Amino acid sequence: MDVQKKSFLRASGSKKTIVTSPSRSYNMSRIRSKNTKVEMLLRSALWAKNIRFRIHPDKVMGSPDIFIAKYRLVIFIDGDFWHGYNWAATRERLKSNKEFWIAKIERNMQRDEQVNLYFAEKGFTVMRFWEHQIKTRLKECVNQVMLYIESSKIGVIPNKE
C-alpha cells in the first residue's frame, strides 16, 4: 500500500508525522470486530470449562459474540471505546473529529439497547462484558456464565440485576 505521510519539524526541533486519509483508512481497517483478543480469551476459558457455543451466528440479530441456544443465552463482548464505557468522561477527552465519534458511539449504544430489548422479548438472557472486565477479571466473567448455566439447568434463573 502506498501510504502518504507529511513530515515537518516542530518548534522544539522534533519531527512530527501527520497521518493522511489513506493511511488512516488502512489503520482503521486493521481494527477487528470479530475474533478479537479479548473475545478469544473468554471463548477459550468457556471452552476449557466444557461450555459449548456458537460464535457470531449469521441468522441471529446483533451478531452476538457467543450464542448458547440451549440455555437461551447471548453474550456480547463490548470494546470500551466503541460501545461507550464511562462515556461521560470519554466523550470529553475526544479531540479530533469529535462530532463524528460522538454520533458513532452513541449510535452503537442505542443499537446495543435495541438488541438487548429484542432478545429480552424473545426470552433470552443477554450478558454484556466490557473488554477491560475480561482482561482484568476473566475468572469472574466465566463464573458468571457458569452460574447462569448451572442455575438454568435446575430451572432457577438468577436475577439479572
C-alpha positions as CSV (number, residue, x, y, z in Angstrom):
1,M,0.0,0.0,0.0
2,D,1.3,3.4,-0.9
3,V,1.0,5.5,2.3
4,Q,1.4,9.2,2.0
5,K,2.9,10.9,5.0
6,K,3.9,14.5,5.5
7,S,6.7,15.3,8.0
8,F,7.6,18.7,9.4
9,L,9.7,20.0,12.2
10,R,8.1,21.3,15.4
11,A,9.5,24.4,17.1
12,S,11.3,22.1,19.5
13,G,13.1,20.5,16.6
14,S,11.5,17.1,16.9
15,K,9.8,15.6,13.8
16,K,6.1,15.0,13.7
17,T,4.3,12.9,11.2
18,I,0.8,13.7,10.0
19,V,-1.3,10.7,9.0
20,T,-3.2,11.3,5.8
21,S,-6.5,9.8,4.8
22,P,-5.3,6.7,3.0
23,S,-3.1,5.6,5.9
24,R,-5.8,6.4,8.5
25,S,-8.2,4.3,6.4
26,Y,-5.7,1.5,6.4
27,N,-5.2,1.8,10.2
28,M,-8.9,1.7,10.8
29,S,-9.3,-1.3,8.6
30,R,-6.9,-3.3,10.8
31,I,-9.4,-2.9,13.8
32,R,-11.3,-6.2,14.0
33,S,-14.9,-6.6,15.1
34,K,-14.8,-10.4,15.4
35,N,-12.3,-12.7,16.9
36,T,-10.6,-10.0,18.9
37,K,-8.1,-10.9,21.6
38,V,-10.5,-10.4,24.5
39,E,-13.2,-12.4,22.7
40,M,-10.7,-15.3,22.2
41,L,-9.8,-15.1,25.9
42,L,-13.3,-15.5,27.0
43,R,-14.1,-18.2,24.4
44,S,-11.1,-20.3,25.3
45,A,-11.9,-20.0,29.0
46,L,-15.5,-21.1,28.5
47,W,-14.4,-23.9,26.1
48,A,-12.0,-25.1,28.8
49,K,-15.0,-25.4,31.2
50,N,-16.8,-27.6,28.6
51,I,-19.3,-24.8,27.7
52,R,-20.1,-25.3,24.1
53,F,-21.4,-22.4,22.0
54,R,-21.8,-20.9,18.6
55,I,-19.8,-17.7,17.6
56,H,-21.2,-14.9,15.5
57,P,-24.3,-16.7,14.2
58,D,-25.4,-15.2,10.9
59,K,-29.1,-15.5,11.4
60,V,-29.2,-14.0,14.9
61,M,-29.9,-10.3,15.3
62,G,-26.9,-8.3,16.6
63,S,-24.4,-11.0,15.7
64,P,-23.6,-12.0,19.3
65,D,-20.0,-12.9,20.1
66,I,-21.2,-16.1,21.9
67,F,-24.6,-17.7,21.4
68,I,-25.8,-20.7,23.6
69,A,-29.2,-21.6,22.3
70,K,-29.7,-24.5,24.7
71,Y,-29.7,-22.1,27.7
72,R,-31.1,-19.1,25.7
73,L,-28.0,-17.1,26.5
74,V,-26.5,-14.4,24.3
75,I,-23.1,-12.9,25.2
76,F,-21.6,-9.7,23.8
77,I,-18.1,-8.5,24.4
78,D,-18.1,-4.7,24.1
79,G,-15.0,-2.7,23.3
80,D,-14.6,0.0,25.9
81,F,-14.2,2.8,23.3
82,W,-16.6,1.6,20.7
83,H,-19.5,0.9,23.0
84,G,-19.1,3.9,25.3
85,Y,-17.6,2.7,28.6
86,N,-17.5,5.6,31.0
87,W,-19.0,7.6,28.2
88,A,-19.3,11.0,30.1
89,A,-15.6,11.1,30.7
90,T,-14.5,9.6,27.4
91,R,-16.7,12.0,25.4
92,E,-14.9,15.0,26.9
93,R,-11.5,13.6,26.1
94,L,-12.2,13.3,22.4
95,K,-10.0,15.7,20.5
96,S,-10.2,15.2,16.7
97,N,-13.4,14.6,14.7
98,K,-15.4,14.9,17.8
99,E,-18.9,15.2,16.2
100,F,-18.3,12.0,14.1
101,W,-17.1,9.9,17.1
102,I,-19.8,11.1,19.4
103,A,-22.5,10.3,16.9
104,K,-21.0,6.9,16.0
105,I,-20.5,5.7,19.6
106,E,-23.9,6.9,20.7
107,R,-25.5,5.0,17.7
108,N,-23.6,1.9,18.9
109,M,-25.0,2.4,22.4
110,Q,-28.5,2.8,21.1
111,R,-28.1,-0.3,18.9
112,D,-26.9,-2.2,22.0
113,E,-30.1,-1.2,23.8
114,Q,-32.3,-2.3,20.9
115,V,-30.5,-5.7,20.7
116,N,-31.0,-6.2,24.5
117,L,-34.7,-5.4,24.2
118,Y,-35.1,-7.7,21.2
119,F,-33.5,-10.7,23.0
120,A,-35.4,-10.0,26.2
121,E,-38.7,-10.1,24.2
122,K,-37.6,-13.4,22.7
123,G,-36.9,-14.8,26.2
124,F,-33.1,-14.8,26.0
125,T,-30.7,-13.6,28.7
126,V,-28.2,-11.1,27.4
127,M,-24.8,-10.8,29.1
128,R,-22.5,-8.0,28.1
129,F,-18.9,-7.8,29.3
130,W,-16.6,-4.9,28.8
131,E,-13.2,-5.6,27.3
132,H,-11.5,-4.4,30.4
133,Q,-13.5,-6.8,32.6
134,I,-12.3,-9.7,30.5
135,K,-8.7,-8.5,30.6
136,T,-8.6,-8.0,34.3
137,R,-11.3,-10.3,35.8
138,L,-11.7,-13.2,33.3
139,K,-12.3,-15.7,36.1
140,E,-15.3,-13.7,37.4
141,C,-16.8,-13.3,33.9
142,V,-16.5,-17.1,33.3
143,N,-18.0,-17.8,36.8
144,Q,-21.0,-15.5,35.9
145,V,-21.7,-17.5,32.8
146,M,-21.2,-20.8,34.7
147,L,-23.6,-19.7,37.4
148,Y,-26.2,-18.8,34.9
149,I,-25.9,-22.1,33.1
150,E,-25.9,-24.2,36.3
151,S,-29.0,-22.3,37.5
152,S,-30.8,-22.7,34.3
153,K,-30.2,-26.5,34.3
154,I,-32.2,-26.7,37.6
155,G,-34.8,-24.2,36.3
156,V,-33.8,-21.3,38.6
157,I,-32.5,-18.4,36.6
158,P,-30.6,-15.9,38.7
159,N,-31.8,-12.3,38.9
160,K,-30.5,-10.2,36.1
161,E,-29.7,-7.2,38.3
